[in-house]
């Protein structure tokens, strides 16, 4: 999963570097492994990409270089690797210099037939460096554009007509910026203005700076072209599908609570709150204290406790300097990090005996298993018999039974708790007194307040993939 961002201005403004950096910070939750950027002043370009957070990669020296060429176009990406490595070569943006110009692109999403796409490009003589989705998208687009006299809109049209999958992206030349979204609309993408400059970003939380205004989402199947003379043209190059496939996991887990990832622009936090309320009606626990797994379970926990009139307390203290465990490769690492990331409030265990832990979802169940173990260890340490503590797990989404091919890094299906175990077996594995999931009908009932349920992808709950895909190992 990744975040993309950037701008196209008529003239350089020294405040643009700060705005661009802040956009990156605001999209840091979408990827913490790499940050990269390409920028141009119309005659000259520069680029960098490296491992690390925006603050570690967009260093003082790089900001000075950025300011020195006074760029009027820039694109950037915060990346979490779902395809390809975490090395700088696999990071984005990718760039290519051809006889007729310079091109650079960054994307958010995955191609479910990546290997097939790579094979086809290589068979046609294209040299692939990283083989990741972003490189395929750039090179496939350029190959098609060259056949149409260098027309990049035609290149993107060909991409959308022939490439299933999830890609909200941006492509720049020295003096033009193209933003586009696949015809299924899997991943969000918005554009708007910051003073006199066109800006875009994966989520609306990147528009929170003073002076920034969102114009609208980029429509599925649409290409929007900006140039440094202030022109903007819209091209609906492929008809949007009658049913969108917006990733429902964006509002469940991934997007920031203050973002509005739907066409009707309701905040993600309110979506999660409603999920919690619905979960409470479907899977109530009486006389319990509600606690959230911070941070992604917070809004649903508030909804759950509000609906049932139960007290809401903080049981887990989260160390904000440890990365999201969902985004760390390797199981041993993952277990250590859960213990590093969370500590348990002893005083609550001395006072209460029945807890409902609310989280957004359950993937492998590792985090939950360690948290419950920590609760029982802490209880024992405080002189409380751990067997007197009741722990009920409530999950504000249905069981995840299939892996994602569209850009969310769920593990292979065999590693998913709900793909191989019954709910009772999961409860036993994590040492909980009960486990309760929100139903698919419940999720759709909440989603219907934001968009028609058929406009969301549900493949990770149903295994019913909306496009062609090639099973791949991670
Ligand atoms: Fe989102 Fe799940 Fe569909 Fe992937 S499979 S795009 S995580 S809803």
Boltz pocket constraint, residues with backbone or C-beta under 6 A from the ligand:
constraints:
  - pocket:
      binder: B
      contacts: [[A, 186], [A, 245], [A, 246], [A, 247], [A, 248], [A, 249], [A, 250], [A, 402], [A, 403], [A, 404], [A, 405], [A, 406], [A, 407], [A, 408], [A, 457], [A, 458], [A, 459], [A, 460], [A, 461]]
      max_distance: 6.0
